[in-house]
Structures are given as structure tokens and as C-alpha cells.
Amino acid sequence: MVHYIDDEGNVIVSKSIRPIIEYPETILGTKKGAKRQFRYGNLHIREYDGYYTTHIDKIDPREDPLGHLMIDAPEYLVGLFCALSIAKHVASSIAKKSNVESPDVHKALESVSTNNTLPTSIIELVFCTTSYIAGNFIKNLIANLKS
């Protein structure tokens, strides 16, 4: 039996039906093993060896990147906020240590690993990972309820 829809709800199009895609190539989007990606309006196409997968985004990331992250890819937005939060926390700790003890960055980095910053960062990382997984789960649950 031939399947024309993958596990994520993308439509699969054989290259025998459409051998050439003439749309602009893009770096926006997760490649998921694809050789190349294309966008045409809200249409997102991934090219693999013998086929393409396509889906329609609600919001074109070229027109509204933040809106696209919020609506079509919230798991990446959560990841971005978590990474920024951890980076801010670590940078703040390094700055405090370097101002108090020494201007030597290497000593400041060593001191960060010996104070409470590392456990706090690990807790933040676990929270962010859990949020990312929960976001994916909820997104897939909603997609399954719609179909």
C-alpha cells in the first residue's frame, strides 16, 4: 500500500510527478534530512532523493518570523527563550564574579562552576527540555484531534 501522507501530516509527492521545483530555496525551517527546502508563500517543501514533502504553514516565516514561531513552531520559541534565559543567567554570574574577584575571564569561568550557577543552569535546562517536549506533545495532540 502506498502512503501519501507522512507521520507529521505532510503530503508526499513523488519526483516522477513533479521532477523539478522552481521555487526559491530557503534555509528557513527544519530540514529533517531533506537535501533542500523551498518556500512559496505559506507552502513549505522539503526535497528528498525520490520525493518531496509539503505542508502549508499558517504564517509565512519570511513575512512574520515571530508569528510563525508562535503559531507554526512554538517548540522552537520555547527553546529560544530558554537558551536566552540560561545565557543571561550565566553571563550575569560571570560579570559579577569578574568584577568582584578579578578581571581575568578564565578565573571568572572557573568560579562559575564552583558556585550555585551550574546547578541553577542545569535546573533551567531540565525545565526548558521538559517545556520543549511538552510543546511538541501538545502540538501533535492538537494535530491528531483535528484529523
C-alpha positions in Angstrom: 0.0 0.0 0.0 1.3 3.4 -1.0 1.1 6.2 1.6 0.8 9.8 0.5 0.9 11.5 3.9 3.8 11.1 6.4 3.6 10.8 10.2 3.7 14.6 10.6 0.8 15.2 8.1 3.0 16.3 5.2 1.8 15.4 1.7 4.3 13.2 -0.1 4.8 14.0 -3.8 6.9 11.6 -6.0 9.6 13.2 -8.1 8.1 11.2 -11.0 5.1 13.5 -10.8 7.0 16.8 -10.2 10.7 16.3 -11.1 11.7 19.9 -10.7 10.8 22.6 -8.1 11.3 26.1 -9.5 10.6 28.0 -6.2 13.3 29.9 -4.3 15.4 27.7 -2.0 15.3 28.6 1.7 17.2 28.0 4.9 14.1 28.7 7.0 12.6 25.6 8.6 13.9 22.3 9.9 15.4 20.2 7.1 14.6 16.8 8.7 17.1 15.0 6.5 16.0 16.8 3.3 18.5 17.8 0.7 16.9 21.2 0.1 13.9 23.2 1.2 11.7 25.6 -0.7 9.0 28.1 0.1 6.3 29.6 -2.0 4.0 31.8 0.2 2.9 29.6 3.0 3.8 26.4 1.2 6.9 24.7 2.7 8.5 22.0 0.5 11.3 19.6 1.5 13.2 17.7 -1.2 14.5 14.2 -0.6 16.1 11.7 -3.0 13.0 10.4 -4.7 10.2 12.6 -3.4 9.1 15.9 -1.8 7.1 16.5 1.3 4.8 19.6 1.5 2.8 21.3 4.1 1.2 24.7 4.5 2.3 26.9 7.3 -0.4 29.2 8.8 2.2 32.1 8.8 5.0 32.7 6.3 8.2 33.0 8.3 9.6 35.4 5.7 6.8 37.8 6.4 6.3 37.3 10.1 9.1 35.3 11.8 7.9 35.8 15.3 4.3 34.9 14.3 5.5 31.8 12.6 7.3 30.7 15.7 4.3 31.4 17.9 1.8 29.6 15.7 3.6 27.0 13.5 6.7 26.2 15.6 6.1 27.1 19.2 8.6 24.5 20.4 11.4 26.5 18.8 10.2 29.7 20.5 10.3 27.9 23.9 13.8 26.6 23.2 14.9 30.1 22.1 13.5 31.7 25.3 15.1 29.0 27.5 18.5 29.4 25.8 18.4 33.2 26.2 17.4 32.8 29.9 20.3 30.4 30.6 22.7 32.6 28.7 21.6 35.7 30.5 21.9 33.9 33.9 25.4 32.6 33.2 26.6 35.9 31.7 25.3 37.8 34.7 27.1 35.4 37.1 30.4 35.7 35.1 30.1 39.5 35.1 29.5 39.6 38.9 32.4 37.3 39.6 34.8 39.1 37.2 34.0 42.5 38.7 34.5 41.3 42.3 37.4 38.9 42.2 39.5 39.5 39.0 39.2 40.9 35.5 40.7 37.5 34.3 37.9 35.8 32.3 39.4 32.3 32.9 39.2 32.7 36.7 35.7 34.0 36.4 34.7 31.0 34.3 36.3 28.7 36.9 34.4 30.4 39.7 31.1 30.0 37.9 31.4 26.2 38.0 32.0 26.3 41.8 29.1 28.4 42.9 25.3 27.9 42.5 25.2 29.0 38.9 25.8 25.5 37.5 23.0 23.7 39.4 20.7 26.6 38.6 21.6 26.3 34.9 21.0 22.6 35.0 17.6 23.1 36.5 16.8 25.7 33.9 18.0 23.3 31.2 15.8 20.4 32.5 12.8 22.8 32.7 13.4 24.0 29.1 13.8 20.5 27.8 10.6 19.5 29.5 8.8 22.5 28.1 10.1 21.7 24.6 8.9 18.1 24.9 5.5 19.2 26.3 5.2 21.7 23.5 5.8 19.0 20.9 3.4 16.7 22.6 0.6 19.3 22.7 1.2 20.3 19.1 1.0 16.7 17.9 -2.1 16.1 20.1 -3.9 19.0 18.6 -2.9 17.9 15.1 -4.3 14.4 15.8 -7.5 15.8 17.2 -8.0 17.8 14.0 -7.6 14.8 11.7 
